[in-house]
């Protein structure tokens, strides 16, 4: 079984998540919209099915990092100032 969804993070980045259940493992991916990098994880002996929240939690550390693209970082900072 496969599942795919898009979630908007608190900083307004949109992330596409996928969860592909294999025999006794799972293949998970996360990709920030507009970014070429795709984070992926293979879980052996996975508890299938994984909830969407469980999948998202596997990428929490990577997605919490500041964008390496300075233009995006400046844009986010500008948006945050406008919201205040």
BATORLO-42871 format. One record per atom (N, C-alpha, C): x, y, z; atom name. Coordinates in steps of 0.02 Angstrom, whole numbers. Layout:
! BATORLO-42871
<site><px>X</px><py>Y</py><pz>Z</pz><lolum>CA</lolum></site>
...
***
This chain:
! BATORLO-42871
<site><px>42</px><py>-59</py><pz>0</pz><lolum>N</lolum></site>
<site><px>0</px><py>0</py><pz>0</pz><lolum>CA</lolum></site>
<site><px>44</px><py>62</py><pz>0</pz><lolum>C</lolum></site>
<site><px>22</px><py>113</py><pz>-35</pz><lolum>N</lolum></site>
<site><px>59</px><py>176</py><pz>-38</pz><lolum>CA</lolum></site>
<site><px>15</px><py>234</py><pz>-16</pz><lolum>C</lolum></site>
<site><px>46</px><py>284</py><pz>14</pz><lolum>N</lolum></site>
<site><px>10</px><py>344</py><pz>35</pz><lolum>CA</lolum></site>
<site><px>53</px><py>404</py><pz>17</pz><lolum>C</lolum></site>
<site><px>21</px><py>458</py><pz>-5</pz><lolum>N</lolum></site>
<site><px>56</px><py>520</py><pz>-25</pz><lolum>CA</lolum></site>
<site><px>13</px><py>579</py><pz>-3</pz><lolum>C</lolum></site>
<site><px>44</px><py>629</py><pz>28</pz><lolum>N</lolum></site>
<site><px>8</px><py>689</py><pz>49</pz><lolum>CA</lolum></site>
<site><px>55</px><py>748</py><pz>55</pz><lolum>C</lolum></site>
<site><px>25</px><py>807</py><pz>58</pz><lolum>N</lolum></site>
<site><px>63</px><py>870</py><pz>65</pz><lolum>CA</lolum></site>
<site><px>42</px><py>903</py><pz>130</pz><lolum>C</lolum></site>
<site><px>91</px><py>925</py><pz>168</pz><lolum>N</lolum></site>
<site><px>79</px><py>959</py><pz>231</pz><lolum>CA</lolum></site>
<site><px>113</px><py>1027</py><pz>230</pz><lolum>C</lolum></site>
<site><px>79</px><py>1078</py><pz>254</pz><lolum>N</lolum></site>
<site><px>108</px><py>1144</py><pz>261</pz><lolum>CA</lolum></site>
<site><px>135</px><py>1151</py><pz>332</pz><lolum>C</lolum></site>
<site><px>201</px><py>1164</py><pz>337</pz><lolum>N</lolum></site>
<site><px>233</px><py>1171</py><pz>403</pz><lolum>CA</lolum></site>
<site><px>218</px><py>1239</py><pz>433</pz><lolum>C</lolum></site>
<site><px>236</px><py>1248</py><pz>496</pz><lolum>N</lolum></site>
<site><px>223</px><py>1312</py><pz>531</pz><lolum>CA</lolum></site>
<site><px>257</px><py>1371</py><pz>496</pz><lolum>C</lolum></site>
<site><px>314</px><py>1359</py><pz>463</pz><lolum>N</lolum></site>
<site><px>350</px><py>1413</py><pz>429</pz><lolum>CA</lolum></site>
<site><px>326</px><py>1422</py><pz>356</pz><lolum>C</lolum></site>
<site><px>270</px><py>1390</py><pz>340</pz><lolum>N</lolum></site>
<site><px>236</px><py>1395</py><pz>275</pz><lolum>CA</lolum></site>
<site><px>267</px><py>1354</py><pz>219</pz><lolum>C</lolum></site>
<site><px>320</px><py>1317</py><pz>233</pz><lolum>N</lolum></site>
<site><px>347</px><py>1272</py><pz>182</pz><lolum>CA</lolum></site>
<site><px>298</px><py>1214</py><pz>172</pz><lolum>C</lolum></site>
<site><px>290</px><py>1194</py><pz>110</pz><lolum>N</lolum></site>
<site><px>248</px><py>1137</py><pz>94</pz><lolum>CA</lolum></site>
<site><px>293</px><py>1077</py><pz>81</pz><lolum>C</lolum></site>
<site><px>276</px><py>1021</py><pz>113</pz><lolum>N</lolum></site>
<site><px>316</px><py>960</py><pz>108</pz><lolum>CA</lolum></site>
<site><px>273</px><py>904</py><pz>83</pz><lolum>C</lolum></site>
<site><px>298</px><py>869</py><pz>32</pz><lolum>N</lolum></site>
<site><px>264</px><py>810</py><pz>5</pz><lolum>CA</lolum></site>
<site><px>294</px><py>748</py><pz>39</pz><lolum>C</lolum></site>
<site><px>252</px><py>710</py><pz>71</pz><lolum>N</lolum></site>
<site><px>273</px><py>648</py><pz>105</pz><lolum>CA</lolum></site>
<site><px>246</px><py>588</py><pz>66</pz><lolum>C</lolum></site>
<site><px>284</px><py>534</py><pz>65</pz><lolum>N</lolum></site>
<site><px>260</px><py>471</py><pz>38</pz><lolum>CA</lolum></site>
<site><px>278</px><py>415</py><pz>86</pz><lolum>C</lolum></site>
<site><px>235</px><py>364</py><pz>86</pz><lolum>N</lolum></site>
<site><px>247</px><py>305</py><pz>126</pz><lolum>CA</lolum></site>
<site><px>228</px><py>245</py><pz>83</pz><lolum>C</lolum></site>
<site><px>278</px><py>205</py><pz>66</pz><lolum>N</lolum></site>
<site><px>265</px><py>145</py><pz>27</pz><lolum>CA</lolum></site>
<site><px>280</px><py>85</py><pz>72</pz><lolum>C</lolum></site>
<site><px>228</px><py>47</py><pz>86</pz><lolum>N</lolum></site>
<site><px>235</px><py>-12</py><pz>129</pz><lolum>CA</lolum></site>
<site><px>258</px><py>-70</py><pz>86</pz><lolum>C</lolum></site>
<site><px>312</px><py>-102</py><pz>109</pz><lolum>N</lolum></site>
<site><px>339</px><py>-161</py><pz>76</pz><lolum>CA</lolum></site>
<site><px>324</px><py>-221</py><pz>121</pz><lolum>C</lolum></site>
<site><px>349</px><py>-280</py><pz>105</pz><lolum>N</lolum></site>
<site><px>332</px><py>-340</py><pz>145</pz><lolum>CA</lolum></site>
<site><px>337</px><py>-327</py><pz>220</pz><lolum>C</lolum></site>
<site><px>396</px><py>-321</py><pz>246</pz><lolum>N</lolum></site>
<site><px>405</px><py>-308</py><pz>317</pz><lolum>CA</lolum></site>
<site><px>446</px><py>-244</py><pz>327</pz><lolum>C</lolum></site>
<site><px>443</px><py>-199</py><pz>279</pz><lolum>N</lolum></site>
<site><px>480</px><py>-137</py><pz>284</pz><lolum>CA</lolum></site>
<site><px>438</px><py>-80</py><pz>254</pz><lolum>C</lolum></site>
<site><px>465</px><py>-20</py><pz>258</pz><lolum>N</lolum></site>
<site><px>430</px><py>38</py><pz>230</pz><lolum>CA</lolum></site>
<site><px>482</px><py>85</py><pz>199</pz><lolum>C</lolum></site>
<site><px>463</px><py>116</py><pz>144</pz><lolum>N</lolum></site>
<site><px>505</px><py>165</py><pz>110</pz><lolum>CA</lolum></site>
<site><px>469</px><py>232</py><pz>117</pz><lolum>C</lolum></site>
<site><px>502</px><py>280</py><pz>152</pz><lolum>N</lolum></site>
<site><px>473</px><py>345</py><pz>167</pz><lolum>CA</lolum></site>
<site><px>512</px><py>400</py><pz>132</pz><lolum>C</lolum></site>
<site><px>477</px><py>450</py><pz>106</pz><lolum>N</lolum></site>
<site><px>512</px><py>508</py><pz>77</pz><lolum>CA</lolum></site>
<site><px>478</px><py>572</py><pz>100</pz><lolum>C</lolum></site>
<site><px>518</px><py>626</py><pz>97</pz><lolum>N</lolum></site>
<site><px>493</px><py>693</py><pz>110</pz><lolum>CA</lolum></site>
<site><px>530</px><py>741</py><pz>64</pz><lolum>C</lolum></site>
<site><px>494</px><py>786</py><pz>32</pz><lolum>N</lolum></site>
<site><px>524</px><py>835</py><pz>-13</pz><lolum>CA</lolum></site>
<site><px>491</px><py>902</py><pz>-3</pz><lolum>C</lolum></site>
<site><px>532</px><py>953</py><pz>13</pz><lolum>N</lolum></site>
<site><px>507</px><py>1021</py><pz>21</pz><lolum>CA</lolum></site>
<site><px>492</px><py>1048</py><pz>-48</pz><lolum>C</lolum></site>
<site><px>435</px><py>1080</py><pz>-56</pz><lolum>N</lolum></site>
<site><px>414</px><py>1108</py><pz>-120</pz><lolum>CA</lolum></site>
<site><px>467</px><py>1155</py><pz>-147</pz><lolum>C</lolum></site>
<site><px>485</px><py>1148</py><pz>-211</pz><lolum>N</lolum></site>
<site><px>534</px><py>1191</py><pz>-243</pz><lolum>CA</lolum></site>
<site><px>606</px><py>1170</py><pz>-229</pz><lolum>C</lolum></site>
<site><px>616</px><py>1115</py><pz>-194</pz><lolum>N</lolum></site>
<site><px>683</px><py>1091</py><pz>-176</pz><lolum>CA</lolum></site>
<site><px>697</px><py>1027</py><pz>-214</pz><lolum>C</lolum></site>
<site><px>757</px><py>1020</py><pz>-240</pz><lolum>N</lolum></site>
<site><px>776</px><py>959</py><pz>-277</pz><lolum>CA</lolum></site>
<site><px>793</px><py>901</py><pz>-230</pz><lolum>C</lolum></site>
<site><px>809</px><py>916</py><pz>-167</pz><lolum>N</lolum></site>
<site><px>829</px><py>864</py><pz>-120</pz><lolum>CA</lolum></site>
<site><px>767</px><py>825</py><pz>-97</pz><lolum>C</lolum></site>
<site><px>774</px><py>758</py><pz>-99</pz><lolum>N</lolum></site>
<site><px>721</px><py>714</py><pz>-73</pz><lolum>CA</lolum></site>
<site><px>753</px><py>675</py><pz>-16</pz><lolum>C</lolum></site>
<site><px>725</px><py>683</py><pz>44</pz><lolum>N</lolum></site>
<site><px>747</px><py>643</py><pz>101</pz><lolum>CA</lolum></site>
<site><px>712</px><py>576</py><pz>98</pz><lolum>C</lolum></site>
<site><px>749</px><py>522</py><pz>110</pz><lolum>N</lolum></site>
<site><px>718</px><py>456</py><pz>107</pz><lolum>CA</lolum></site>
<site><px>745</px><py>412</py><pz>163</pz><lolum>C</lolum></site>
<site><px>701</px><py>367</py><pz>185</pz><lolum>N</lolum></site>
<site><px>718</px><py>321</py><pz>239</pz><lolum>CA</lolum></site>
<site><px>688</px><py>253</py><pz>221</pz><lolum>C</lolum></site>
<site><px>727</px><py>200</py><pz>232</pz><lolum>N</lolum></site>
<site><px>701</px><py>132</py><pz>227</pz><lolum>CA</lolum></site>
<site><px>700</px><py>104</py><pz>298</pz><lolum>C</lolum></site>
<site><px>640</px><py>85</py><pz>320</pz><lolum>N</lolum></site>
<site><px>633</px><py>55</py><pz>386</pz><lolum>CA</lolum></site>
<site><px>625</px><py>-20</py><pz>378</pz><lolum>C</lolum></site>
<site><px>673</px><py>-57</py><pz>404</pz><lolum>N</lolum></site>
<site><px>665</px><py>-130</py><pz>403</pz><lolum>CA</lolum></site>
<site><px>626</px><py>-150</py><pz>465</pz><lolum>C</lolum></site>
<site><px>588</px><py>-202</py><pz>460</pz><lolum>N</lolum></site>
<site><px>545</px><py>-225</py><pz>515</pz><lolum>CA</lolum></site>
<site><px>498</px><py>-169</py><pz>539</pz><lolum>C</lolum></site>
<site><px>469</px><py>-134</py><pz>492</pz><lolum>N</lolum></site>
<site><px>424</px><py>-79</py><pz>508</pz><lolum>CA</lolum></site>
<site><px>357</px><py>-105</py><pz>533</pz><lolum>C</lolum></site>
<site><px>327</px><py>-67</py><pz>579</pz><lolum>N</lolum></site>
<site><px>260</px><py>-82</py><pz>602</pz><lolum>CA</lolum></site>
<site><px>212</px><py>-53</py><pz>550</pz><lolum>C</lolum></site>
<site><px>189</px><py>-95</py><pz>505</pz><lolum>N</lolum></site>
<site><px>143</px><py>-72</py><pz>452</pz><lolum>CA</lolum></site>
<site><px>71</px><py>-84</py><pz>474</pz><lolum>C</lolum></site>
<site><px>26</px><py>-40</py><pz>461</pz><lolum>N</lolum></site>
<site><px>39</px><py>24</py><pz>427</pz><lolum>CA</lolum></site>
<site><px>61</px><py>78</py><pz>475</pz><lolum>C</lolum></site>
<site><px>103</px><py>124</py><pz>450</pz><lolum>N</lolum></site>
<site><px>125</px><py>182</py><pz>488</pz><lolum>CA</lolum></site>
<site><px>73</px><py>238</py><pz>478</pz><lolum>C</lolum></site>
<site><px>60</px><py>275</py><pz>531</pz><lolum>N</lolum></site>
<site><px>15</px><py>332</py><pz>523</pz><lolum>CA</lolum></site>
<site><px>52</px><py>389</py><pz>488</pz><lolum>C</lolum></site>
<site><px>16</px><py>437</py><pz>463</pz><lolum>N</lolum></site>
<site><px>48</px><py>495</py><pz>432</pz><lolum>CA</lolum></site>
<site><px>92</px><py>532</py><pz>482</pz><lolum>C</lolum></site>
<site><px>67</px><py>538</py><pz>543</pz><lolum>N</lolum></site>
<site><px>106</px><py>572</py><pz>595</pz><lolum>CA</lolum></site>
<site><px>172</px><py>535</py><pz>609</pz><lolum>C</lolum></site>
<site><px>171</px><py>469</py><pz>610</pz><lolum>N</lolum></site>
<site><px>232</px><py>430</py><pz>621</pz><lolum>CA</lolum></site>
<site><px>282</px><py>442</py><pz>564</pz><lolum>C</lolum></site>
<site><px>257</px><py>444</py><pz>502</pz><lolum>N</lolum></site>
<site><px>301</px><py>457</py><pz>445</pz><lolum>CA</lolum></site>
<site><px>332</px><py>527</py><pz>451</pz><lolum>C</lolum></site>
<site><px>291</px><py>578</py><pz>465</pz><lolum>N</lolum></site>
<site><px>315</px><py>646</py><pz>471</pz><lolum>CA</lolum></site>
<site><px>367</px><py>652</py><pz>527</pz><lolum>C</lolum></site>
<site><px>356</px><py>616</py><pz>582</pz><lolum>N</lolum></site>
<site><px>404</px><py>619</py><pz>638</pz><lolum>CA</lolum></site>
<site><px>473</px><py>594</py><pz>620</pz><lolum>C</lolum></site>
<site><px>478</px><py>548</py><pz>572</pz><lolum>N</lolum></site>
<site><px>543</px><py>522</py><pz>551</pz><lolum>CA</lolum></site>
<site><px>586</px><py>577</py><pz>518</pz><lolum>C</lolum></site>
<site><px>554</px><py>629</py><pz>491</pz><lolum>N</lolum></site>
<site><px>590</px><py>682</py><pz>456</pz><lolum>CA</lolum></site>
<site><px>593</px><py>747</py><pz>496</pz><lolum>C</lolum></site>
<site><px>570</px><py>746</py><pz>557</pz><lolum>N</lolum></site>
<site><px>565</px><py>806</py><pz>598</pz><lolum>CA</lolum></site>
<site><px>631</px><py>843</py><pz>604</pz><lolum>C</lolum></site>
<site><px>686</px><py>808</py><pz>617</pz><lolum>N</lolum></site>
<site><px>751</px><py>841</py><pz>625</pz><lolum>CA</lolum></site>
<site><px>774</px><py>874</py><pz>561</pz><lolum>C</lolum></site>
<site><px>769</px><py>839</py><pz>505</pz><lolum>N</lolum></site>
<site><px>792</px><py>867</py><pz>441</pz><lolum>CA</lolum></site>
<site><px>750</px><py>928</py><pz>421</pz><lolum>C</lolum></site>
<site><px>685</px><py>924</py><pz>431</pz><lolum>N</lolum></site>
<site><px>641</px><py>978</py><pz>410</pz><lolum>CA</lolum></site>
<site><px>643</px><py>1038</py><pz>456</pz><lolum>C</lolum></site>
<site><px>671</px><py>1030</py><pz>516</pz><lolum>N</lolum></site>
<site><px>675</px><py>1086</py><pz>563</pz><lolum>CA</lolum></site>
<site><px>737</px><py>1129</py><pz>550</pz><lolum>C</lolum></site>
<site><px>782</px><py>1106</py><pz>507</pz><lolum>N</lolum></site>
<site><px>842</px><py>1145</py><pz>491</pz><lolum>CA</lolum></site>
<site><px>825</px><py>1204</py><pz>446</pz><lolum>C</lolum></site>
<site><px>864</px><py>1258</py><pz>454</pz><lolum>N</lolum></site>
<site><px>854</px><py>1318</py><pz>413</pz><lolum>CA</lolum></site>
<site><px>873</px><py>1302</py><pz>341</pz><lolum>C</lolum></site>
<site><px>837</px><py>1331</py><pz>295</pz><lolum>N</lolum></site>
<site><px>851</px><py>1320</py><pz>224</pz><lolum>CA</lolum></site>
<site><px>921</px><py>1344</py><pz>206</pz><lolum>C</lolum></site>
<site><px>959</px><py>1304</py><pz>167</pz><lolum>N</lolum></site>
<site><px>1026</px><py>1325</py><pz>146</pz><lolum>CA</lolum></site>
<site><px>1022</px><py>1380</py><pz>93</pz><lolum>C</lolum></site>
<site><px>964</px><py>1393</py><pz>65</pz><lolum>N</lolum></site>
<site><px>955</px><py>1443</py><pz>14</pz><lolum>CA</lolum></site>
<site><px>945</px><py>1511</py><pz>47</pz><lolum>C</lolum></site>
<site><px>993</px><py>1558</py><pz>43</pz><lolum>N</lolum></site>
<site><px>987</px><py>1621</py><pz>78</pz><lolum>CA</lolum></site>
<site><px>927</px><py>1663</py><pz>56</pz><lolum>C</lolum></site>
<site><px>908</px><py>1657</py><pz>-8</pz><lolum>N</lolum></site>
<site><px>849</px><py>1694</py><pz>-31</pz><lolum>CA</lolum></site>
<site><px>786</px><py>1671</py><pz>4</pz><lolum>C</lolum></site>
<site><px>780</px><py>1605</py><pz>13</pz><lolum>N</lolum></site>
<site><px>722</px><py>1579</py><pz>48</pz><lolum>CA</lolum></site>
<site><px>723</px><py>1600</py><pz>121</pz><lolum>C</lolum></site>
<site><px>781</px><py>1599</py><pz>152</pz><lolum>N</lolum></site>
<site><px>787</px><py>1620</py><pz>222</pz><lolum>CA</lolum></site>
<site><px>767</px><py>1693</py><pz>230</pz><lolum>C</lolum></site>
<site><px>789</px><py>1736</py><pz>184</pz><lolum>N</lolum></site>
<site><px>771</px><py>1806</py><pz>187</pz><lolum>CA</lolum></site>
<site><px>696</px><py>1816</py><pz>177</pz><lolum>C</lolum></site>
<site><px>668</px><py>1777</py><pz>131</pz><lolum>N</lolum></site>
<site><px>596</px><py>1782</py><pz>118</pz><lolum>CA</lolum></site>
<site><px>556</px><py>1762</py><pz>179</pz><lolum>C</lolum></site>
<site><px>577</px><py>1708</py><pz>213</pz><lolum>N</lolum></site>
<site><px>542</px><py>1686</py><pz>273</pz><lolum>CA</lolum></site>
<site><px>547</px><py>1739</py><pz>328</pz><lolum>C</lolum></site>
<site><px>606</px><py>1767</py><pz>337</pz><lolum>N</lolum></site>
<site><px>616</px><py>1819</py><pz>388</pz><lolum>CA</lolum></site>
<site><px>572</px><py>1879</py><pz>374</pz><lolum>C</lolum></site>
<site><px>566</px><py>1898</py><pz>310</pz><lolum>N</lolum></site>
<site><px>525</px><py>1954</py><pz>291</pz><lolum>CA</lolum></site>
<site><px>451</px><py>1940</py><pz>306</pz><lolum>C</lolum></site>
<site><px>429</px><py>1880</py><pz>291</pz><lolum>N</lolum></site>
<site><px>359</px><py>1861</py><pz>305</pz><lolum>CA</lolum></site>
<site><px>345</px><py>1862</py><pz>379</pz><lolum>C</lolum></site>
<site><px>393</px><py>1837</py><pz>419</pz><lolum>N</lolum></site>
<site><px>383</px><py>1835</py><pz>491</pz><lolum>CA</lolum></site>
<site><px>377</px><py>1906</py><pz>519</pz><lolum>C</lolum></site>
<site><px>417</px><py>1953</py><pz>493</pz><lolum>N</lolum></site>
<site><px>412</px><py>2023</py><pz>516</pz><lolum>CA</lolum></site>
<site><px>345</px><py>2052</py><pz>497</pz><lolum>C</lolum></site>
<site><px>320</px><py>2036</py><pz>439</pz><lolum>N</lolum></site>
<site><px>255</px><py>2062</py><pz>416</pz><lolum>CA</lolum></site>
<site><px>198</px><py>2037</py><pz>459</pz><lolum>C</lolum></site>
<site><px>204</px><py>1975</py><pz>484</pz><lolum>N</lolum></site>
<site><px>151</px><py>1945</py><pz>525</pz><lolum>CA</lolum></site>
<site><px>147</px><py>1976</py><pz>594</pz><lolum>C</lolum></site>
<site><px>201</px><py>2006</py><pz>617</pz><lolum>N</lolum></site>
<site><px>203</px><py>2033</py><pz>686</pz><lolum>CA</lolum></site>
<site><px>168</px><py>2098</py><pz>691</pz><lolum>C</lolum></site>
***
